[in-house]
Amino acid sequence: MMMDMRVRTPLSALLLIACVVAAATPAVAHPPWNPYDNTRFAPITSFGPKVGIELVTKGTNDPVTGAPIGPTLTSPLKIVTAPGLTGHIFIVDQVGKLWVVRLSDNHRTLYHDLSARLVTLGVCGPDTFDERGFLGLAFHPNFDGQKAGPGRGLFYTYTSERRDSGVANIATPGTTAANSDHHNVIIEWRAANLGSATAPGITFSKELIRINWPQFNHDGGDMAFGPDALLYISTGDGGGADDADGQEFVTAPPHKAVCGSEPIFGHQDNGNGQKLNTPLGKILRIDVNSTSPGKPYGVPSDNPFVRTPGAVPEIYALGHRNPYRFSFDRKTGDLYVGDVGQNDIEEVDLVTKGGNSGWNCKEGTLFFYINGSVPDDGFADPSPNRPERTGDCRSGPRPFRDPIAQHDTHHEGHSVIGGYVYHGKAVPALRGKYVFADFSLLFKFPRGPHDYGRLLSINAGAGSGLRAISELIVLPGGSVSLAVLGIGQDAHGEIYIGGNVSGLPDSRNTGVVVRIVEAPEADDNGQGDDD
């Protein structure tokens, strides 16, 4: 999912709540700084506004053994709504469960089970770190059938599946069915009973996309329909580190050794993110209402590289490392992408058609130098265009577009979690804000202390240049006390946070979803305090 393996540093991961679940102890807002990184390019120095959180749903475990009681919520990565079911939210659980919650009484029901399709989760064995799984969900804009045309009952999932479970239909240079770690797959499903959350009558419709993935990580995994009614899909650079071949990197089951090691492969010179001949490191855009020759979906004729020789025509934007979560502002249509960084910068991008966010030539506003290119390899540097980076990293027809916000990896977090522009009524202080998060200040692969997730915000709206990040003050206690895994928004514009205590797809941990609400105590100026 959003997490991430980084060279010479711990792995990243996910997030979530605290003081809502059985009176958790207050979080430590700033644990010891990471010893692997002594550079601080983008500190967070602003705090506020004050908000509260209220429990929506959580998993249930035996208080003595810790074992889950029945099918339970484990690792909630994404929260979405479906047209026609505005009184419900749907929760993507990494372990393969799709849950639906009725908001009138917070009753949770299993809507669909995809767990049998997934690869074996746990890079180092059961209940350990993994970025694969059930990662994405999107409902067709005409899911409720209220408009003329196709889409009634259709929804789409993004899952990590065995490499021998099908045949890839978009090529990834250097990666084949024989050497890949897994396949990432987009499937169309049909629900027959639209008004029923408990007996939806779901059937398989068709498989849209299947991609060979070289490593277990950097899967991207998000999907959403844009204001143009086209389906947008985020893909990571293929995994490993640096978006470059050669370094030793951890392997994962079921097709490779548990917690083993092999050289990174499947990454082209100057990175997959900069190459138009691969779907990796991109935002893709397809039309699910039509077909193109040889494809079970349509390729929009105005996709930016549809007429570029050798380019993957589905590409909408490029230059991404691991765009784990993205969203459209429901009023303006602006596309916000949270792109997980490597060793220095976590970034939020405002993505446009044909835009190049720079990876792996850049990490945030800085220039990135891959392992072996300079003495302090695998890190970013403010110096532009050193002679070590040539080719795609030179100025050319696809100039780099810098992020609108960035914060330090290690010092301020480990993995940015893309969020939403707030359009609700419950928290007036968040109006005009893009609310996002970071997985955790601390993480140690394949498990370790990681319950230091952070809720963040910036001013929303068009424009370039870096915007100041402010950490939300979550009352009581000041901050959340879990790993943040995902963010969602309901039909009324309110924002939800998903996560668990471990940040792992660990059956012994209980997943939680909370809603951001107004702070339980008055905030004098509505903005919190700046330090």
N, C-alpha and C positions, 0 to 999 in steps of 0.2 A: 504494500500500500504506500503510504507516504513515506514510510521510514526509509532507511538508507544505509548502505555500507560505505564507509569512508576510509581512505587510505590512512594508516597510522593513527587512526582515531577510533573511538567507539562507533557503534551503529546508531542510527536515529530511530524514531518510532512515532508514537501516537499520543492520546490524551483523555482526560476528563475529570469529573466533578469531585466534590468533597462534601463539605458540610451539609449536604442534603441527605447523604446516605448514613444513617445511624450515627449522627453527630460525630463526624470525623474530626480528627485533631486539626488545628490550623496548619496550613502549609508553610513551609519555609520558602519565602519568596526568592531568595538568592542563595542557593547552595554553593559550595566551593567551585571556583572557575575551573574549566577543563585544562589540565596540565599540558595538553598536546598543542595548544594554540595560544601564542602570546601576542597575537595581533588583534586590535580592536578597531575595526573600520566603521561599524555602524551600531553604536550603543543605543539602547532605549532609555530615555531620560525623562519621559513624561508619563504621568499616571492619572487615570480617570477617564470617563466619569465613573461614579459608583453605581453598581448594579447588584441585583440579587439573582439567585437561581432557584427554581422550584422543580422538584422531581416529577417526571412524566412517567417513566417506567424503568425498571431495573430487573436483572436476572435474579434467580433464586438459587442459593447454594445451601447445602446442609451445614449448619453452624459448627458441627463437630468434625466431620470428615472433609468438608470443603467441596465435596462432590456436587455437581449440578443436580437440581431436583427437576426431573423431566426436561423437555426441550427448553433451553433457557437462553437469554440474551448474553452473548459473550464479548463480542468485539464490534460495536456499532460504528461503522465508518461513514455512513451517509444517511441523511434524512430528507425525504422528498414528499411531495404531494401529487395526487392524481386528479385530473379534471373530472368533475362530477362527484368526487369524494372529499369535498373540502373540509369536512369535519374529522378527517383522519390524517395521520402521517404514516409514511412507510419507512422502515428502517432496514438498511443493508447491514447484515451481520457477516463479517469476514469468513466465518466458518461455513457459510453456505445457506443461511436462513434469511428469508425475507419476511419481516414482521410488519403487521399493520396495527396501529394504535388508534382507538376511538377516543377522541379528545374530550368528549363530554364526561367520561368517567375513567379515562386512561386505561381502558381494558385492552390488553395486547393479545393478538392472535397470530398464529403462523399462517402466512398468506401463500407462500411457495417455498419449496425446499430444493436447493440446488447442490446440496453437499455431496451427493454421489458423483457429480460432474467434476469436482475439484481434484487437484493434485493433493498428495499427502502434505499437510501443513506442518511446519516445524523444521527449520533448516538444520538444527542440531538435535532433532528428535521431538517427540510429543511435547506440546506446551512450551516451545521455544519460539524465538523470533521468526517472523516470515513476512514478506511483503506481498505474497501471492494470495489468492483466494477469491471470494465473491467481492468485487471491488466497485461496481458501478450499476446504476439503475436510472432509467428514464421512461416516463410514460408519454405515449403519443399525444400531441396537442388535442387530438380528436378522440381520446380514449373513451369519453362518455358518449360519443356518437351524436352529439348535438348539432354538428355541422354536416353539410353535404360533403361527400367524398370519403376517402379511405381513412382507416385508423381506429375504428371502433374496437375497443377491447385490447388494443395492442400495447405492449410494453417491451423494454429492451434491457438486457443484462450484460455485464462484462465479467467474465470468469476466467480464472487461470486453470487450465486443464492439462491432462497428460498429453505428451507429444505424440503418442500413438493413438489418440482418440479421433483424429481427423486429418485432413490435408489442408495445409496453409494455402490461402488464396491471394495473399499479397507478399511478394518476395522480400526477404531481408538479406542483403549480400553478406556472405560469410557465415550465415546460420541456416542450418537445414533441419529436417525432421530427425536426422540421425544424431546431430550433436547439440540440439537445443535443450534447454532446461525444461521448458514447458511451452504450451501454446496459450496465448490470450485470445479469447473468443467473444464475439458479440452475437447474441441470439435474440430473435424476435419471438415473443410468446403472445398467446391470445387468451384473454379471460372472457368466458361466455356470459357469466352472471355479473354484470357491471355493478349492480346495486348491493352485492353481497361481499362482505369482507371475510366471512367465515367459510363460504363455499363458492369461490369464484369460478370454478370449472376451468382451470388453466390447462392449455394444451400447447405443445411445441408447434411453432409456425414455420420458421426457417432459420438457418444459420447465415449470418450476413458476412462476418469477417473472422478470419482465423490467421494468426501471425505467429511464426516461430520466434521464440524469445531466448537469447543466448544465456543470460544469467537469471537468477531468481528475483532480482530486485529491479527498481526503477520501472515499474509496470504502468505508471500513470494510473489509468483505470476509471476516470470520470467520464460521464456522458450527460448531455443536456440538449434539449431542443432550443434553438435560438429563436429570436423574434421573426426570422424568415421561415420557421417551421422545418428547418433542416436539422439533422442530428450531428452534433459536435462531439468528438471523442478525443480524449487526451492520451498520449502514449509517451512513456519515458524513453531514454536513449538506449535501452537494452540491458542496462545494469553494469555490474562491476564497479569500476571507479575511473574517473577522468574521461570517460567516453573514449577509451583508448585500449588497444590490445597489449598483452604481454605480462602484466603484473599477475602474481598469484592471487587467487580470490577463492572464497569459500564456495563449496558446492552443496547442493541440497537434494534430498530424496524427492520423488521416487526413482528417478532415472540415473542419479549419480550418488556418490558416497555421502552419507550423513555427516555433515560438518567436515567435509573433505576439502581438497584444494586442487586447483588446476589453473593454468594461465588463462587470463581473460582473452576472449575471441569475439568476433562478430562486430567489431567497431572499426570504422574506416579512418583513413588519415584525416586529422582535424575533426574527427567525431561524426557520429551518425546525425547529431543534431543539426549539422550544417549541410548534410547531403540530401538532395532531392530525390535520390533513387531508392530511398528507404522510408517506411512509415514511422520509424523510430525517432523519438525526440520531437514530436510534432503535435499540433492540433489538427485533426482530420475533420472533414465535413462531407456528409453524404445525404442523399435524398431517399428516405425509406418508402416513399410513395411511388417510385418509378424504378426502372431497371436500365442499365447500360449494357452494351454488348459484353457477354461473358461474366457479368456481375449480377448478384441477386439484389442489387440496389442501384440507384442512379448516382452518377457523378455530376454535380451541378456544373452547368456550362460556364459559370462565372468563377469557379474556383481559380485561384491566381496562377497555378502552374499547369493547368489542364492542357495547354498547348506547348509546354516546354518539353523538348525531346528528352526521353529517359526519366522524366519526373513521375513520381507517384501522383496521379491526378487527384486523389482524395485530399492532398495536403492543403490546409487553409493557412497555417502559420508554422514557423520553424524555429530552431534554436533553443529547444527546451531540454532540461536534464531529467526532471521527474515532475511534470505538471500534475500533481496528485489530485488536486481539487480546483475546480473553476466554477464560475457562475455568471449569469447575465443579470445586469440590473434590470428588473422587471419594468421600470419606467423609461429608462434611456436606451436600453439594449446594449450598453457597454459590457465588454467581456473582460472579467477579472480572472487572472490565473495565479494561483500560488505555486511557485516552482521551487522545489526542494534543492538546497545548495549542497556543495561538497564539504569544504573545510572552512570556508570563510563567510559566505553570504547566503541568507535566505531572502527570497525576493517575491514581490507581488508585481505582476505585469498587467498592463492594460493592452490587450492584444487586438490587433487589427488585421484585416485580410492581407496576406502576403508578408506580414511583419516577421522580423527576425530578432528573437530575444537574446541571441548572442552565444549561447552555450555550444561548444566548449571553448570558444575563443574568449568569452567573457563569463564571469560569475558576478551577477549584479552589475554595478557600474565599473567594476574592476576588470583587468585583463587576467586570464587564467593560463597557467603554464602546467602542462601535463607532466606526469611522473617521468623524470629523466631529462627534461628539457633545460632545467636550471638547477642549481644546487638545492634550493628550497622548493623542491618539486611538489606537485599536487596542490599548490596553493595559489591564491590570487595575488595580484600586484597592481598598484595604480599606474605603472608605466605602460604606455600603449605600444603595440606593434614591435615588440622585440624581434630580433632576427630569427629566434627559435620558432616563431609561429609564422607560417607562410600560407600560400594558397587561399583557402576559404577564410582565413582570418585577416586577410587584407581588405581594405575598403573596396567595395565593388558594387554590383547592381542590387545587392540586398543589404543595405546599411543596417547596423545594429540599432535596436530600439531599447533603451535603458528602462529599468523598472521604475515604477512610481513610488515604491517603498522597499526598504531592505533593512535587515537587522543581522547582527553577528551570529554565525554558527558557533556553538559551544558556549560563548559568553552569555548569549541571550536566548538560546534555544537549540534545537537539533533538527527540526523539520517544520517548515511553515505549512499550515493547514489553511488552504483557501476558503474564504467565507462568502458573505452576502452583504449587499447594501441593505441597510435596515429600512423597512417600510411599514413597520408596525405602529401601534398606538400605546403599547404598555410602557415603553421606556422613552419618553420624549428626549432625553439627553443623547440618545443614539441616532436621532433623525439626521440624515445627511452624512452618516458614517458608514464606511465599509468595515464590517466586523469580521475578523479572522482570528487565527490562533497559532500557537506553536506547540508541538507535541510534548516536549519536555526539556527542561534545562539539563537534566542528567539522563544518560542511558549507557548501559554496558552490554555489549553483545555476548551471548545470546539472551541474557536476562540480567537485570540489575536494578538499581534505584532509578525510578523514572516517573514518579508521581508529581512532577513539577511543571505541569502544563500551564500555559498562559493564554489569556484572552486579550486580544489586541484590537486596535481600530486606527483608521486614518480617515481623513476627509474624502468623501466620494466625489466623483465628477470627472469630466474630461480634462485633458491637459497633460503636460510633461513636467519633468523635474521631480525630485524626491520629496515626499510628504512626510511630515513628522509622525512617528508611530507613538501611540499612547497605550499603556497597559490598563485594561479595565480593572477597577478595584471591586472584587467580588466580596460582598458582605453576607454573613459575618466571616471574619478570618482574613480577608484581604486578597485571597487568590484561590484558585481551584487546587485540589489535592490529588489529582489523577493525571493520567496521560490522555491528551486530547487526540481523538481519532478522526473526528469528522464534525462538520457543521451543516445545519439544514435550515430551511425556511418554510413556514406553513403558508396556507392560502391567504392569510391575513397579514403576512409580512413579518411575523414574529420569528425569532431566531432560536434554534435548538443546538445543543452541544452533545456529542456522543463520545464515549470513551470508557475506560476501565482502569483498575488500579495498576495493572502490570504493563499495559501497552502492548500486550501480546495476544495472539489467538489462543489463549490458555483456558481450558475448560474449568480450571479451578478458580478462575476469576469471574467476577460478576460485572457484566456490562451495564451501563447506565446512560439514560438520555434525560437531559434537563432542559428547561426553557429559561431563557434570560428574561428577567422581570425587573421591575423598578426596585431600587435598593430598599431594604427594610428600615433604613433610617434616613432622615432628610440629608440632602447634600446642599450645602449653603448656596453654592453657585451653579450646581448642575454639571460642573465640569471636573470635579475632583481637584486634587492638588498637584501642581507641577513641581518637580524637584530638579 
